[in-house]
């Protein structure tokens, strides 16, 4: 599953139109939604009862920090003209 999600980033990086970008983003979202919905069960299967609290906390903090850092990192990418990112302006 993770390989599929990672592979779906390649067409996003190489696309030549906004339509292709939207379709690839949609497919990536559909592919990753199943994993996001099963986090609790997956952590319960992987960790012992005494370790589940730390694992869920780590996942929760990573999700919140990722949503906060995403716009910050995107802002630095946007302001750096040497990177040459398309569709940011």
C-alpha positions, 0 to 999 in steps of 0.5 A: 500500500505504501509503495502504491502511494509513493508511486502516485507522487511521481506523476504529480511531480512530472505532470504538465497540466493542472487536470493531471495534477488533480486526477493524481491527487485524487487517486493518491487520496483514495489510496491513502484513505484506507490506511488513515482509517485503520490506524487504531486497529493497526496500532492495536495489532502491532503493539502490546497493551502497555505500549499502545499509549505511546504509539498512539501519542506519537501518531497523533503528534505527528499528524498535528505537527505535520499539518502545522509544518506543511504550510511553513515548509511550503512557504519556504519553497514558494519564496525560493525561486531557485527551486523552480516548483510549478503550480505554486504561483 
